[in-house]
Amino acid sequence: MTSSVFEAQTIDLYAVRRQVDAVLEDFIVGKAGAAAGRGHPPEVAQTVRDFLAAGGKRIRALLCVVGWHAAGGGEDATSAVRVAASLELFVVFALIHDDIMDDSTSRRGRPAVHRVLRARLGVDARAERLGAGGALLVGNLALMWAQELLHTAHLEPGRQRRVHELYDAMLEEVMYGQYLDVMGTGRGADDVGAALHIIRYKTATATVQRPLQLGAAAAGAGEVVMDVFTRLGLPLGEAFQLRDDLLDVFGSPDGACAPGLSDLREGKRTVLLALGLPRADPVQRERLRPLVGRVDLEESEAAEVREILQATGARDETERMIASRFGDVMRAVDGAGFPPAADRALRGLAVKATRYTS
């Protein structure tokens, strides 16, 4: 990478994102060309390309490249950028599958992939089932492509082996976390410990801990650096998800992120809800239970739920949990002794992941 991306005191994260996006675009264009040559349906690669183009913070990719620099990987982070790009294809897989399981209507301001495919089938009575099946296969291909792209990082054998071990661990953790989330929805909704357990495996590892460690492994880091990234990665990942849960229910103060209905309609086992239920008085609890998890929940009813979660102190306690974890992250960074550029980038990304941003 050039000095415009890495300098003595700063890492240009915007330039990193552009490089990651360029790798993804080149890879998907190649896949589209290969599909055309083999007579495969062209809409599959285009669906993945559209999903990537719809947005996303690319926080996993950025953390991966910052992990490279934190581990002393040097100025030329070409291999780390390719590992980072692979993570974004993994995210496509994970979110498409998540939307199928939640039957979400939208993602990143656009209709969810399974909804798009369902609509293409028109009045076919099997449209719902077939649309979900088609989206499942698109997600599977995204995961296969993520692992294929990972192989193009051109790392020396020892580093490549470590990167793939960490990647495999991340995949397993996400699958177990998603399983816990799916099978636990609607049960034990007032169990904060269970909700945090889901967050750790479904989100915290794959969003922060493993991306940092993957970048560090690509740079040849030892266990000392890996341990630091566990100490800061898990609390930062948890804080990231706690913030996301608040955004889904309450939106952001600046209006950039509007309050949503999806978590409330699904009855998702969030920490926010787990805090609110036991704190509610009998009247509040009697009102909450029939509303949370109601698939046809209206906005006026969701407003009632928000008022109760606010009145019980659940919202404020979730904010305190975020602040506590942010403090843990800063203490881990303080004691890490990372190069100045990586130190500054990690602090900035920690703020970005835990504040109200759309």
Sequence and secondary structure as in RCSB ss.txt:
>XXXX:A:sequence
MTSSVFEAQTIDLYAVRRQVDAVLEDFIVGKAGAAAGRGHPPEVAQTVRDFLAAGGKRIRALLCVVGWHAAGGGE
DATSAVRVAASLELFVVFALIHDDIMDDSTSRRGRPAVHRVLRARLGVDARAERLGAGGALLVGNLALMWAQELL
HTAHLEPGRQRRVHELYDAMLEEVMYGQYLDVMGTGRGADDVGAALHIIRYKTATATVQRPLQLGAAAAGAGEVV
MDVFTRLGLPLGEAFQLRDDLLDVFGSPDGACAPGLSDLREGKRTVLLALGLPRADPVQRERLRPLVGRVDLEES
EAAEVREILQATGARDETERMIASRFGDVMRAVDGAGFPPAADRALRGLAVKATRYTS
>XXXX:A:secstr
  TTTEETTEE HHHHHHHHHHHHHHHHHHHHHHHHHHT  THHHHHHHHHHHT    HHHHHHHHHHHHTT  S
  HHHHHHHHHHHHHHHHHHHHHHHHHT SEETTEE HHHHHHHHTTT TTHHHHHHHHHHHHHHHHHHHHHHHH
GGG   HHHHHHHHHHHHHHHHHHHHHHHHHHHHTTSSTT HHHHHHHHIIIIIIIIIIHHHHHHHHHTT  HHH
HHHHHHHHHHHHHHHHHHHHHHHHH  TTSSS   SHHHHHT   HHHHHHHHHS HHHHHHHHHHTT TT  HH
HHHHHHHHHHHTTHHHHHHHHHHHHHHHHHHHHHTT   HHHHHHHHHHHHHHHS   
